[in-house]
Amino acid sequence: MSRSSRRVRETKETLVEVSLDIDSCCSIEVSTPIPFLNHLLTTMFFYMRSNAYVKAVDKLGYDDHHLVEDVAITLGDVLRDSLGDKVGIKRFAYSIVPMDDALTLVAVDISGRGNAYVKLDVRREFIGGLAIENIYHFLESLARKSEITLHVVQLSGYNSHHILESVFKGLGMVLYEATRVVSDSVMSVKGSL
């Protein structure tokens, strides 16, 4: 069974195309008008060990909010679709990722109950065209649409770039680990996710 998906989301504000193959590595192409978002997504997909394609167009150019949100929504849909019935996946994973001064914990439960719990102390307002407040929105939208429970906690750090890059490295690592097939049954005492 192929664990891959492709979606196109078009609104009056954006056009987003995302494809993902969580079992193939590592052809990655990310193209959005937000340089730092490109960097973070490329980093995440690399550590997910996945083939990924993201192309996003901002039709109106108000600010980065709508584009970041729509990329997260589309990516969440694609990730959820790629997992299918979730039979056999490991389900849980966590990582603690150092990057120089930064140390972050990222944990995931592919639970069917999407929510994000994020505790970061990032001092800059913008990096590379990306408003830091939209990092929170990205993580929340991704968790909600992919139906995963996501925890992100900054343990230490002062360099904003390092903090956020360690978050997305960790996110890629936990998504890879939690999506691995380790059995032939659903990892839940309920029998379903």
Backbone as a chain_set.jsonl record, in Angstrom:
{"seq": "MSRSSRRVRETKETLVEVSLDIDSCCSIEVSTPIPFLNHLLTTMFFYMRSNAYVKAVDKLGYDDHHLVEDVAITLGDVLRDSLGDKVGIKRFAYSIVPMDDALTLVAVDISGRGNAYVKLDVRREFIGGLAIENIYHFLESLARKSEITLHVVQLSGYNSHHILESVFKGLGMVLYEATRVVSDSVMSVKGSL", "coords": {"N": [[0.835, -1.187, 0.0], [0.591, 2.155, -0.884], [1.799, 4.823, 0.927], [1.067, 7.674, 0.523], [0.107, 10.953, -0.645], [-1.653, 13.584, -2.344], [-2.644, 16.928, -2.513], [-4.528, 19.798, -3.541], [-5.172, 23.065, -2.641], [-7.199, 25.753, -3.094], [-7.977, 29.099, -2.649], [-9.489, 32.377, -2.57], [-7.34, 33.767, -1.729], [-4.969, 32.234, -1.694], [-3.0, 29.7, -3.423], [-2.258, 26.445, -3.031], [-0.258, 23.608, -3.321], [0.438, 20.367, -2.327], [2.347, 17.462, -1.999], [3.105, 14.259, -0.635], [5.114, 11.566, 0.313], [5.47, 9.269, 2.61], [7.09, 7.099, 2.872], [9.246, 7.153, 1.192], [12.442, 8.488, 0.386], [14.681, 11.011, -0.472], [13.477, 13.194, -1.885], [12.94, 16.461, -2.12], [11.098, 19.37, -2.55], [10.432, 22.652, -2.03], [8.575, 25.522, -2.372], [7.692, 28.584, -1.586], [6.636, 32.012, -1.134], [7.924, 32.795, 1.167], [10.898, 32.899, 2.59], [12.001, 31.834, 5.075], [10.035, 30.033, 5.896], [10.231, 28.189, 3.824], [12.755, 27.132, 4.427], [12.282, 25.962, 6.984], [10.294, 24.022, 6.391], [11.624, 22.414, 4.5], [13.652, 21.422, 6.13], [12.093, 19.977, 8.017], [10.893, 17.97, 6.344], [13.202, 16.661, 5.473], [14.143, 15.466, 7.843], [11.969, 13.898, 8.337], [12.4, 12.014, 6.5], [11.187, 11.844, 4.0], [9.666, 11.981, 0.723], [8.732, 15.033, -0.643], [6.681, 17.671, -1.849], [6.018, 21.025, -2.087], [4.234, 23.732, -3.146], [3.397, 27.054, -3.068], [1.354, 29.846, -3.597], [0.855, 33.212, -3.026], [-1.849, 35.045, -3.511], [-2.812, 37.613, -2.955], [-1.107, 38.999, -1.232], [-1.228, 40.242, 1.318], [-0.148, 39.722, 3.961], [1.905, 37.27, 5.637], [0.164, 35.483, 6.878], [-2.184, 34.079, 5.775], [-1.048, 32.435, 3.83], [0.769, 30.818, 5.298], [-1.042, 29.514, 7.002], [-2.683, 28.146, 5.101], [-0.835, 26.462, 3.867], [-0.208, 24.822, 6.062], [-2.728, 23.663, 6.597], [-3.198, 22.22, 4.209], [-0.968, 20.522, 4.173], [-1.5, 19.116, 6.53], [-3.868, 17.751, 5.781], [-2.812, 16.098, 3.761], [-0.912, 14.577, 5.159], [-2.586, 13.19, 6.968], [-4.183, 11.76, 5.099], [-2.171, 10.158, 3.945], [-1.616, 8.355, 5.953], [-3.772, 6.692, 6.064], [-5.718, 4.039, 7.333], [-4.258, 3.794, 9.615], [-3.377, 1.419, 10.674], [-1.131, -0.524, 12.444], [0.828, 1.466, 12.802], [3.413, 3.039, 14.767], [2.587, 5.15, 16.379], [3.149, 6.815, 18.772], [5.748, 9.184, 19.533], [8.756, 10.881, 20.479], [11.152, 13.564, 20.685], [14.186, 15.098, 21.697], [15.843, 17.843, 20.806], [18.942, 19.272, 20.316], [20.302, 22.374, 19.232], [22.924, 24.118, 18.976], [22.664, 26.716, 21.185], [19.998, 26.206, 21.608], [17.426, 24.04, 22.811], [14.944, 21.762, 22.337], [11.886, 20.058, 23.006], [9.878, 17.787, 21.33], [6.876, 16.14, 20.919], [4.625, 13.591, 19.817], [1.397, 12.234, 19.25], [-0.295, 10.183, 17.241], [-3.31, 10.366, 17.167], [-5.898, 10.809, 16.284], [-7.148, 12.867, 17.421], [-6.855, 16.024, 17.02], [-4.677, 18.489, 18.133], [-2.58, 21.16, 19.315], [0.004, 21.922, 21.589], [1.931, 24.358, 22.548], [4.889, 25.725, 23.739], [6.913, 28.214, 23.556], [9.639, 30.535, 23.646], [10.349, 32.872, 21.849], [12.17, 35.534, 20.742], [12.367, 37.31, 18.542], [10.327, 39.085, 16.157], [9.963, 38.604, 13.443], [11.376, 36.384, 11.02], [13.133, 36.032, 8.13], [10.912, 36.833, 6.49], [8.813, 35.572, 7.741], [6.363, 35.788, 10.138], [6.725, 35.333, 13.56], [4.566, 34.711, 15.213], [3.01, 33.257, 13.511], [4.195, 30.791, 13.391], [3.211, 29.408, 15.603], [0.552, 29.286, 14.773], [0.812, 27.767, 12.449], [1.677, 25.27, 13.512], [-0.535, 24.616, 15.114], [-2.61, 24.49, 13.169], [-1.643, 22.455, 11.495], [-1.585, 20.261, 13.295], [-4.311, 20.044, 13.951], [-5.567, 19.509, 11.437], [-4.248, 17.199, 10.59], [-4.945, 15.517, 12.537], [-3.456, 14.898, 14.853], [-1.977, 14.783, 18.105], [0.085, 17.211, 19.357], [2.943, 18.223, 21.037], [5.095, 20.843, 21.851], [7.922, 22.048, 23.335], [10.075, 24.476, 24.427], [13.12, 24.026, 25.866], [15.506, 25.317, 26.419], [17.456, 28.143, 25.249], [18.292, 30.992, 23.182], [18.714, 32.057, 20.675], [16.711, 32.86, 18.079], [16.439, 31.725, 15.492], [17.802, 29.285, 15.805], [16.207, 28.055, 17.771], [13.7, 27.688, 16.464], [14.451, 26.175, 14.24], [15.343, 23.86, 15.505], [12.912, 22.969, 16.512], [11.515, 22.243, 14.139], [13.211, 20.306, 13.091], [12.943, 18.391, 15.111], [10.173, 17.93, 14.863], [10.027, 16.726, 12.323], [11.528, 14.392, 12.888], [9.94, 13.078, 14.859], [7.554, 12.677, 13.488], [8.417, 10.942, 11.494], [9.223, 8.688, 13.061], [6.838, 8.021, 14.513], [5.107, 7.272, 12.492], [6.013, 4.878, 11.522], [5.51, 1.504, 10.568], [4.887, -0.967, 12.816], [3.517, -3.156, 13.681], [0.708, -5.381, 13.115], [-1.695, -4.437, 13.863], [-4.011, -1.961, 15.175], [-2.654, 0.504, 17.236], [-4.01, 0.816, 19.901], [-5.984, 0.434, 22.795], [-8.64, 0.652, 22.409], [-9.022, -0.237, 19.879], [-9.233, 1.304, 17.656], [-8.258, 4.356, 16.009]], "CA": [[0.0, 0.0, 0.0], [1.334, 3.403, -0.953], [1.451, 5.811, 1.954], [1.344, 8.971, -0.096], [-1.094, 11.714, -0.974], [-1.464, 14.891, -2.989], [-3.817, 17.805, -2.405], [-4.459, 21.193, -3.98], [-6.127, 23.924, -1.939], [-7.229, 27.079, -3.704], [-8.933, 30.07, -2.136], [-9.282, 33.681, -3.203], [-6.098, 34.332, -1.194], [-3.782, 31.419, -1.946], [-3.03, 28.443, -4.16], [-1.264, 25.586, -2.382], [-0.187, 22.22, -3.758], [1.33, 19.579, -1.474], [2.364, 16.006, -2.119], [3.94, 13.668, 0.398], [5.275, 10.117, 0.341], [6.156, 9.111, 3.892], [7.945, 5.914, 2.849], [10.327, 7.34, 0.228], [13.351, 9.545, 0.824], [14.395, 12.289, 0.155], [13.286, 14.201, -2.919], [12.209, 17.534, -1.443], [11.032, 20.651, -3.252], [9.541, 23.572, -1.325], [8.598, 26.838, -2.99], [6.703, 29.567, -1.144], [7.277, 33.335, -1.14], [8.447, 33.092, 2.505], [12.158, 32.156, 2.651], [12.228, 31.057, 6.299], [9.098, 28.914, 5.855], [10.86, 27.208, 2.934], [13.843, 26.51, 5.189], [11.736, 25.116, 8.039], [9.616, 22.873, 5.786], [12.656, 21.545, 3.93], [14.275, 20.764, 7.282], [11.151, 19.003, 8.547], [10.763, 16.841, 5.426], [14.467, 15.92, 5.481], [14.19, 14.627, 9.041], [10.893, 12.908, 8.174], [12.892, 11.054, 5.502], [10.053, 11.717, 3.082], [9.564, 12.766, -0.495], [7.725, 16.071, -0.43], [6.597, 18.794, -2.788], [5.129, 22.093, -1.636], [4.259, 24.965, -3.926], [2.366, 27.941, -2.548], [1.281, 31.167, -4.223], [0.068, 34.201, -2.284], [-2.515, 35.811, -4.571], [-3.136, 38.988, -2.578], [0.075, 39.607, -0.651], [-1.49, 41.063, 2.504], [0.973, 39.366, 4.829], [2.198, 35.846, 5.537], [-0.763, 34.678, 7.667], [-3.034, 33.176, 5.0], [-0.218, 31.45, 3.157], [1.249, 29.868, 6.311], [-2.204, 28.727, 7.42], [-3.142, 27.252, 4.043], [0.172, 25.404, 3.717], [-0.385, 23.896, 7.186], [-3.98, 22.936, 6.386], [-3.016, 21.276, 3.102], [-0.019, 19.514, 4.637], [-2.213, 18.277, 7.484], [-4.743, 16.858, 5.015], [-1.984, 15.132, 3.042], [-0.346, 13.661, 6.15], [-3.691, 12.332, 7.419], [-4.516, 10.854, 3.996], [-1.064, 9.215, 3.751], [-1.635, 7.347, 7.015], [-4.885, 5.769, 5.831], [-6.429, 3.546, 8.521], [-3.274, 3.847, 10.712], [-3.103, 0.077, 11.203], [0.255, -0.91, 12.624], [1.807, 2.531, 13.043], [3.917, 3.132, 16.132], [1.662, 6.115, 16.965], [3.782, 7.778, 19.681], [7.185, 9.432, 19.398], [9.225, 12.16, 21.005], [12.566, 13.855, 20.476], [14.773, 16.283, 22.321], [16.808, 18.22, 19.778], [19.795, 20.429, 20.572], [20.937, 23.094, 18.133], [23.736, 25.122, 19.665], [22.071, 27.151, 22.45], [18.581, 25.808, 21.688], [17.066, 22.666, 23.127], [13.485, 21.679, 22.308], [11.216, 18.762, 23.085], [8.717, 17.65, 20.449], [6.238, 14.836, 21.115], [3.436, 13.445, 18.989], [0.518, 11.068, 19.341], [-1.187, 10.153, 16.082], [-4.42, 9.935, 18.006], [-7.208, 11.125, 15.738], [-7.635, 14.044, 18.163], [-5.875, 17.02, 16.646], [-4.466, 19.708, 18.904], [-1.175, 21.487, 19.551], [0.334, 22.575, 22.853], [3.226, 24.917, 22.175], [5.486, 26.658, 24.698], [8.164, 28.744, 23.016], [10.003, 31.899, 24.027], [11.108, 33.372, 20.707], [12.216, 36.989, 20.957], [12.208, 38.089, 17.31], [8.967, 39.103, 15.611], [10.02, 38.086, 12.083], [12.616, 35.825, 10.486], [13.037, 35.672, 6.722], [9.572, 37.039, 5.953], [7.832, 34.779, 8.486], [6.006, 36.302, 11.46], [6.886, 34.26, 14.54], [3.251, 34.29, 15.696], [2.446, 32.296, 12.566], [4.728, 29.462, 13.709], [2.199, 28.807, 16.478], [-0.634, 29.015, 13.953], [1.171, 26.65, 11.578], [1.687, 24.032, 14.301], [-1.923, 24.335, 15.501], [-3.369, 24.09, 11.98], [-1.127, 21.158, 11.074], [-2.049, 19.244, 14.247], [-5.763, 19.906, 13.845], [-5.959, 18.885, 10.164], [-3.687, 15.85, 10.486], [-5.552, 14.774, 13.642], [-2.426, 14.437, 15.771], [-1.709, 15.577, 19.294], [1.453, 17.686, 19.218], [3.503, 19.04, 22.111], [6.381, 21.467, 21.547], [8.358, 22.785, 24.513], [11.44, 24.978, 24.411], [13.779, 23.766, 27.143], [16.48, 26.392, 26.585], [17.846, 28.786, 24.003], [18.074, 32.424, 23.013], [18.775, 32.406, 19.263], [15.394, 32.531, 17.525], [16.595, 30.812, 14.358], [18.151, 27.963, 16.336], [15.043, 27.493, 18.472], [12.679, 27.229, 15.509], [14.993, 25.09, 13.424], [15.338, 22.638, 16.311], [11.518, 22.514, 16.563], [11.127, 21.581, 12.899], [13.979, 19.06, 13.034], [12.262, 17.466, 16.011], [8.879, 17.569, 14.284], [10.294, 15.733, 11.285], [11.973, 13.14, 13.51], [8.84, 12.369, 15.527], [6.596, 12.221, 12.474], [8.986, 9.736, 10.89], [9.183, 7.558, 13.996], [5.47, 7.653, 14.876], [4.401, 6.72, 11.332], [6.578, 3.59, 11.116], [4.648, 0.347, 10.786], [5.582, -1.857, 13.753], [2.678, -4.32, 13.995], [-0.382, -5.565, 12.143], [-2.949, -4.011, 14.487], [-4.06, -0.561, 15.579], [-2.028, 0.688, 18.546], [-4.968, 1.416, 20.812], [-6.801, -0.557, 23.47], [-9.99, 0.782, 21.859], [-9.073, -0.922, 18.599], [-9.301, 2.259, 16.546], [-7.727, 5.7, 16.27]], "C": [[0.877, 1.246, 0.0], [0.865, 4.363, 0.133], [1.869, 7.184, 1.438], [0.023, 9.646, -0.438], [-0.694, 13.021, -1.643], [-2.761, 15.661, -2.845], [-3.49, 19.173, -3.002], [-5.547, 21.95, -3.233], [-6.055, 25.306, -2.593], [-8.341, 27.897, -3.079], [-8.738, 31.361, -2.921], [-7.95, 34.301, -2.794], [-4.85, 33.559, -1.591], [-4.076, 30.258, -2.885], [-1.899, 27.596, -3.603], [-1.387, 24.181, -2.94], [0.832, 21.507, -2.884], [1.211, 18.121, -1.858], [3.39, 15.465, -1.141], [3.936, 12.155, 0.233], [6.106, 9.803, 1.569], [7.062, 7.885, 3.939], [9.068, 5.999, 1.827], [11.151, 8.554, 0.637], [14.308, 9.889, -0.297], [14.379, 13.343, -0.942], [12.373, 15.28, -2.339], [12.273, 18.797, -2.286], [9.991, 21.513, -2.543], [9.7, 24.953, -1.936], [7.404, 27.655, -2.496], [7.387, 30.924, -1.215], [7.888, 33.725, 0.21], [9.727, 32.281, 2.716], [12.337, 31.309, 3.91], [11.255, 29.888, 6.409], [9.655, 27.814, 4.955], [11.934, 26.42, 3.685], [13.295, 25.537, 6.233], [11.059, 23.87, 7.467], [10.618, 21.895, 5.178], [13.348, 20.756, 5.03], [13.367, 19.665, 7.831], [11.056, 17.763, 7.648], [12.045, 15.999, 5.382], [14.517, 14.97, 6.673], [13.008, 13.649, 9.121], [11.315, 11.782, 7.243], [11.81, 10.769, 4.47], [10.303, 12.457, 1.78], [8.462, 13.783, -0.288], [7.841, 17.146, -1.501], [5.589, 19.785, -2.222], [5.326, 23.285, -2.562], [3.103, 25.821, -3.449], [2.492, 29.317, -3.185], [0.372, 32.04, -3.372], [-0.557, 35.141, -3.31], [-2.666, 37.285, -4.241], [-2.001, 39.716, -1.88], [-0.171, 40.5, 0.547], [-0.359, 40.927, 3.513], [1.118, 37.857, 4.761], [1.144, 34.941, 6.173], [-1.519, 33.634, 6.833], [-2.214, 32.078, 4.323], [0.276, 30.389, 4.138], [0.112, 28.949, 6.743], [-2.602, 27.714, 6.357], [-2.122, 26.154, 3.728], [-0.004, 24.372, 4.826], [-1.642, 23.052, 7.02], [-3.801, 21.855, 5.321], [-2.052, 20.163, 3.497], [-0.678, 18.573, 5.646], [-3.136, 17.288, 6.801], [-3.946, 15.736, 4.354], [-1.375, 14.11, 4.008], [-1.41, 12.678, 6.645], [-4.059, 11.304, 6.346], [-3.44, 9.778, 3.817], [-1.093, 8.083, 4.768], [-2.79, 6.366, 6.888], [-5.565, 5.356, 7.122], [-5.527, 3.457, 9.758], [-2.957, 2.483, 11.314], [-1.595, -0.146, 11.26], [1.244, 0.194, 12.916], [2.198, 2.585, 14.516], [3.076, 4.083, 16.978], [2.329, 7.184, 17.817], [5.253, 7.966, 19.336], [7.511, 10.763, 20.053], [10.704, 12.319, 20.669], [12.943, 15.066, 21.305], [15.946, 16.668, 21.438], [17.618, 19.436, 20.218], [20.207, 21.073, 19.25], [21.649, 24.284, 18.741], [23.089, 25.474, 21.001], [20.663, 26.614, 22.675], [18.441, 24.33, 22.01], [15.547, 22.603, 23.196], [13.034, 20.227, 22.391], [10.011, 18.804, 22.159], [8.174, 16.236, 20.649], [4.95, 14.786, 20.318], [2.712, 12.149, 19.343], [-0.411, 11.139, 18.139], [-2.492, 9.525, 16.565], [-5.789, 10.036, 17.355], [-7.846, 12.319, 16.43], [-6.617, 15.159, 17.98], [-5.849, 18.242, 17.544], [-2.982, 19.911, 19.112], [-1.043, 22.252, 20.853], [1.771, 23.053, 22.719], [3.67, 25.93, 23.217], [6.862, 27.047, 24.188], [8.383, 30.158, 23.54], [10.941, 32.445, 22.965], [11.022, 34.885, 20.717], [11.982, 37.819, 19.701], [10.76, 38.033, 16.841], [8.891, 38.494, 14.224], [11.381, 37.45, 11.838], [12.34, 35.477, 9.032], [11.642, 35.761, 6.142], [8.468, 36.287, 6.68], [7.603, 35.406, 9.857], [6.038, 35.145, 12.45], [5.531, 33.796, 15.071], [2.615, 33.256, 14.774], [3.071, 30.908, 12.678], [3.724, 28.72, 14.584], [0.975, 28.396, 15.653], [-0.384, 27.836, 13.006], [1.063, 25.331, 12.343], [0.275, 23.632, 14.719], [-2.738, 23.828, 14.31], [-2.939, 22.718, 11.488], [-1.656, 20.05, 11.985], [-3.54, 18.984, 14.086], [-6.145, 19.136, 12.574], [-5.411, 17.464, 10.012], [-4.207, 14.93, 11.583], [-4.502, 14.118, 14.533], [-2.404, 15.341, 16.997], [-0.225, 15.918, 19.262], [1.829, 18.54, 20.421], [4.872, 19.548, 21.672], [6.753, 22.325, 22.746], [9.816, 23.194, 24.329], [12.041, 24.777, 25.797], [14.843, 24.81, 27.456], [16.746, 27.016, 25.232], [17.513, 30.256, 23.962], [18.11, 32.856, 21.555], [17.497, 31.917, 18.582], [15.467, 31.535, 16.373], [16.887, 29.399, 14.864], [16.961, 27.292, 17.006], [14.056, 26.904, 17.467], [13.188, 26.116, 14.609], [15.021, 23.785, 14.222], [13.921, 22.088, 16.455], [11.173, 21.722, 15.307], [11.962, 20.339, 12.621], [13.282, 18.005, 13.885], [10.924, 17.005, 15.462], [9.051, 16.527, 13.185], [10.674, 14.387, 11.867], [10.814, 12.37, 14.135], [7.784, 11.903, 14.532], [7.117, 10.986, 11.752], [8.785, 8.538, 11.823], [7.758, 7.091, 14.277], [4.701, 7.021, 13.728], [4.958, 5.383, 10.865], [5.605, 2.46, 11.451], [5.428, -0.665, 11.628], [4.757, -3.086, 14.128], [1.611, -4.455, 12.914], [-1.731, -5.186, 12.755], [-2.869, -2.536, 14.853], [-3.538, -0.44, 17.001], [-2.947, 1.469, 19.473], [-5.763, 0.314, 21.482], [-8.257, -0.484, 23.012], [-10.16, 0.006, 20.55], [-9.201, -0.012, 17.413], [-8.714, 3.593, 16.997], [-8.627, 6.714, 15.591]], "O": [[1.8, 1.361, 0.805], [-0.322, 4.671, 0.237], [2.874, 7.759, 1.857], [-1.027, 9.008, -0.511], [0.437, 13.491, -1.522], [-3.846, 15.111, -3.032], [-2.349, 19.635, -2.972], [-6.702, 21.525, -3.198], [-4.999, 25.937, -2.64], [-9.487, 27.457, -2.987], [-7.912, 31.422, -3.831], [-7.479, 35.245, -3.429], [-3.791, 34.15, -1.801], [-5.228, 29.886, -3.111], [-0.73, 27.97, -3.686], [-2.484, 23.629, -3.023], [1.956, 21.981, -2.716], [0.107, 17.601, -2.024], [4.4, 16.106, -0.851], [2.886, 11.542, 0.04], [7.314, 10.04, 1.579], [7.735, 7.655, 4.944], [9.777, 5.016, 1.612], [10.618, 9.528, 1.169], [14.695, 8.978, -1.028], [15.18, 14.278, -0.925], [11.189, 15.045, -2.099], [13.35, 19.241, -2.686], [8.818, 21.15, -2.467], [10.804, 25.49, -2.012], [6.269, 27.45, -2.925], [8.61, 30.983, -1.345], [8.323, 34.864, 0.382], [9.648, 31.084, 2.994], [12.785, 30.167, 3.815], [11.613, 28.848, 6.961], [9.559, 26.633, 5.29], [12.005, 25.195, 3.585], [13.787, 24.415, 6.355], [11.234, 22.775, 8.002], [10.471, 20.682, 5.327], [13.602, 19.56, 4.879], [13.821, 18.549, 8.081], [11.131, 16.635, 8.136], [11.983, 14.775, 5.267], [14.89, 13.806, 6.529], [13.048, 12.686, 9.887], [10.678, 10.729, 7.196], [11.55, 9.619, 4.115], [11.054, 13.432, 1.737], [7.378, 13.444, 0.188], [8.925, 17.478, -1.982], [4.452, 19.427, -1.917], [6.44, 23.779, -2.736], [1.958, 25.369, -3.426], [3.584, 29.874, -3.296], [-0.747, 31.649, -3.04], [0.147, 35.951, -3.913], [-2.652, 38.125, -5.141], [-1.941, 40.944, -1.933], [0.598, 41.432, 0.782], [0.298, 41.905, 3.866], [0.507, 37.223, 3.901], [1.228, 33.723, 6.017], [-1.494, 32.445, 7.152], [-2.645, 30.927, 4.255], [0.211, 29.195, 3.845], [0.295, 27.735, 6.837], [-2.835, 26.547, 6.673], [-2.502, 25.042, 3.364], [0.046, 23.171, 4.561], [-1.617, 21.848, 7.276], [-4.207, 20.709, 5.517], [-2.291, 18.995, 3.191], [-0.438, 17.366, 5.616], [-3.192, 16.12, 7.186], [-4.351, 14.574, 4.383], [-1.329, 12.917, 3.707], [-1.158, 11.476, 6.731], [-4.227, 10.121, 6.645], [-3.762, 8.617, 3.565], [-0.644, 6.974, 4.477], [-2.787, 5.319, 7.535], [-5.949, 6.208, 7.923], [-5.993, 3.081, 10.834], [-2.325, 2.41, 12.368], [-0.884, 0.019, 10.269], [2.394, -0.09, 13.248], [1.416, 2.223, 15.395], [2.878, 3.842, 18.168], [2.087, 8.37, 17.593], [5.923, 7.029, 18.902], [6.663, 11.649, 20.166], [11.408, 11.345, 20.404], [12.12, 15.94, 21.575], [16.922, 15.926, 21.327], [17.058, 20.504, 20.464], [20.434, 20.376, 18.261], [21.045, 25.328, 18.988], [22.977, 24.609, 21.87], [20.188, 26.571, 23.81], [19.218, 23.491, 21.553], [14.926, 23.294, 24.003], [13.705, 19.31, 21.917], [9.218, 19.745, 22.199], [8.916, 15.258, 20.56], [4.264, 15.796, 20.158], [3.319, 11.133, 19.68], [-1.223, 12.058, 18.032], [-2.737, 8.331, 16.393], [-6.743, 9.415, 17.822], [-8.949, 12.736, 16.075], [-5.627, 15.226, 18.708], [-6.851, 18.94, 17.702], [-2.208, 18.953, 19.091], [-1.861, 23.112, 21.178], [2.71, 22.258, 22.77], [2.942, 26.868, 23.544], [7.84, 26.319, 24.359], [7.432, 30.879, 23.838], [12.158, 32.481, 23.145], [9.93, 35.453, 20.701], [11.45, 38.926, 19.787], [10.052, 37.058, 17.095], [7.864, 37.923, 13.857], [12.399, 37.899, 12.364], [11.421, 34.715, 8.734], [11.22, 34.882, 5.391], [7.306, 36.357, 6.279], [8.538, 35.54, 10.646], [5.444, 34.096, 12.202], [5.358, 32.61, 15.353], [1.775, 32.467, 15.208], [2.54, 29.947, 12.122], [3.422, 27.552, 14.342], [0.438, 27.301, 15.817], [-1.269, 27.008, 12.792], [0.429, 24.387, 11.872], [-0.075, 22.452, 14.686], [-3.472, 22.847, 14.431], [-3.78, 21.905, 11.106], [-2.122, 19.018, 11.502], [-3.978, 17.833, 14.084], [-6.959, 18.214, 12.631], [-6.043, 16.62, 9.376], [-3.951, 13.726, 11.573], [-4.626, 12.955, 14.917], [-2.767, 16.514, 16.927], [0.622, 15.031, 19.154], [1.108, 19.473, 20.778], [5.703, 18.783, 21.183], [6.003, 23.219, 23.135], [10.683, 22.35, 24.102], [11.525, 25.3, 26.785], [15.059, 25.153, 28.618], [16.324, 26.497, 24.199], [16.577, 30.717, 24.615], [17.589, 33.92, 21.222], [17.235, 30.716, 18.517], [14.656, 30.613, 16.287], [16.284, 28.432, 14.4], [16.734, 26.095, 16.826], [13.629, 25.758, 17.605], [12.434, 25.21, 14.255], [14.75, 22.718, 13.671], [13.737, 20.872, 16.514], [10.597, 20.638, 15.402], [11.477, 19.406, 11.98], [13.06, 16.877, 13.444], [10.573, 15.831, 15.578], [8.3, 15.553, 13.127], [10.202, 13.351, 11.399], [10.71, 11.155, 13.967], [7.185, 10.844, 14.717], [6.345, 10.082, 11.431], [8.246, 7.507, 11.419], [7.495, 5.888, 14.28], [3.731, 6.301, 13.966], [4.439, 4.802, 9.912], [4.96, 2.474, 12.5], [6.481, -1.154, 11.219], [5.256, -3.969, 14.825], [1.621, -3.727, 11.922], [-2.781, -5.562, 12.235], [-1.793, -1.939, 14.841], [-3.943, -1.204, 17.877], [-2.695, 2.632, 19.786], [-6.177, -0.641, 20.824], [-9.02, -1.432, 23.199], [-11.27, -0.358, 20.161], [-9.273, -0.48, 16.277], [-8.676, 3.914, 18.185], [-8.375, 7.916, 15.674]]}, "num_chains": 1, "name": "protein.A"}
